[in-house]
Amino acid sequence: MQIADRLTKIPPYLFMELRKKIAKARAEGVDVISLAIGDPVEATPKTIIDELCRTAYDPANHRYPTDEEKGMLSFRQEVARWYQDRYGVTLDPANEILGLIGSKEGCHHFILARINPGDVVLMTDPGYPAYRSSILMGGGEPYNVPILAKNDYLPVLGDIPTDIAKKARGMFLNYPNNPTGACATKKFLNDLVAFAKQYDIAVCYDNPYSEILFAGQERISFLMAPGAKDVGVELNSLSKPFNMCGWRLGMACGNADLIAAISKVKENTDSGIFNPIQFAGIHALKQEASFIDHMIEVYGKRRELVLATLKKIGIFFAPPKGTFYLWVPVPEGMTSLEFTNRLFDKTAIVVAAGTAYGKYGEGYVRISLTVPDDRLAEAMARIEKEFTSSAD
Ligand SMILES: Cc1ncc(COP(=O)(O)O)c(C=O)c1O
């Protein structure tokens, strides 16, 4: 069977590979604990599920959701209210908001809507792997911009070579950042808008962790920066704040031309989001904000436990203040992969090697806090035992 050339450039998707590895070990009877994937285990709040069920019985919702192809107007209006309340950002539901089947599809459609074959698209290294895949599938040329601990994991825009910036037509960014947990500053966002204007670069600011914050970190949207709507869109999602990863609901907000272009891609691809999911999303945004506070408390306790365990085995670092991930420096003298393999072979714990996110991820692993408390406690006990009782 012929398979399209565009797929041969795309590396296997990290989490699919990890899932296979975990499934194989479990089939052999190993009690594997995975701290690798960012997928909350606690249920979606019941009232959100109730709203899905209630609206699913209405036959009007069984038809194609295409009469409002940008997503139901009532969903977009609720997103506008949410952005106003949470971020002080004003959006016009008529042309500055588009419903998405999760922010991941938004990344892909952003490329199809904006990028011509051969255009350079900037992305961070380390970075969310789906950006590279989307760029390649759309015929673009990814260019990695390093994000390093010494710069608080923010790109140094002035270090991007001018010839590359001139050829770039798009840029993916994501703060609070997966994988590092770093948060953007308002100054950085202002600089980003100026940089994007100077070089005509459309920014795709992927912000699904905008609500998952610790230690007094304020909520930040790219759209808070003056002029942001002139140069880009922000993607957001209900996956992480409301434990709705499987529901597939998100939104693109910002530049009206880009929203219209992404909408055109979607009209010709997926015909929209099942209405009951949008009704459930409206309910989540309207009624369940306190659930986010609850989950932040849960993640906060897990974060403390992991940090305390790492300290006991000699790993110290100042954790960034966003996301439910910890970006952990590996012990001296080991590579990311060596540490990952040792954890898996000796303790049956899976973490994500930093190099899975790019070459600048060397020296780190990513630990996700989206595991039940008792499993995390067990994982930490195993790690402590392995690294305090063995000689090396
Ligand atoms: C940076 C980033 N963007 C997008 C996504 C996908 O989010 P969604 O479930 O809304 O598609 C993830 C999920 O892990 C992510 O980490």
The ligand as an SDF file (V2000), in Angstrom:
LIG
                    3D

 16 16  0  0  0  0  0  0  0  0999 V2000
    1.0420   22.1280   24.6320 C   0  0  0  0  0  0  0  0  0  0  0  0
   -0.1700   21.3190   24.3520 C   0  0  0  0  0  0  0  0  0  0  0  0
   -0.9910   21.7120   23.3630 N   0  0  0  0  0  0  0  0  0  0  0  0
   -2.0880   21.0130   23.0660 C   0  0  0  0  0  0  0  0  0  0  0  0
   -2.4070   19.8640   23.7590 C   0  0  0  0  0  0  0  0  0  0  0  0
   -3.6390   19.1130   23.3540 C   0  0  0  0  0  0  0  0  0  0  0  0
   -4.7490   19.6400   24.0020 O   0  0  0  0  0  0  0  0  0  0  0  0
   -6.2130   19.2360   23.5570 P   0  0  0  0  0  0  0  0  0  0  0  0
   -6.6300   18.0950   24.4190 O   0  0  0  0  0  0  0  0  0  0  0  0
   -7.0190   20.4650   23.7930 O   0  0  0  0  0  0  0  0  0  0  0  0
   -6.1660   18.8730   22.1130 O   0  0  0  0  0  0  0  0  0  0  0  0
   -1.5860   19.4060   24.7690 C   0  0  0  0  0  0  0  0  0  0  0  0
   -1.8900   18.1540   25.4660 C   0  0  0  0  0  0  0  0  0  0  0  0
   -1.1140   17.5770   26.1840 O   0  0  0  0  0  0  0  0  0  0  0  0
   -0.4400   20.1550   25.0810 C   0  0  0  0  0  0  0  0  0  0  0  0
    0.3990   19.7760   26.0490 O   0  0  0  0  0  0  0  0  0  0  0  0
  1  2  1  0
  2  3  1  0
  2 15  2  0
  3  4  2  0
  4  5  1  0
  5  6  1  0
  5 12  2  0
  6  7  1  0
  7  8  1  0
  8  9  2  0
  8 10  1  0
  8 11  1  0
 12 13  1  0
 12 15  1  0
 13 14  2  0
 15 16  1  0
M  END
$$$$
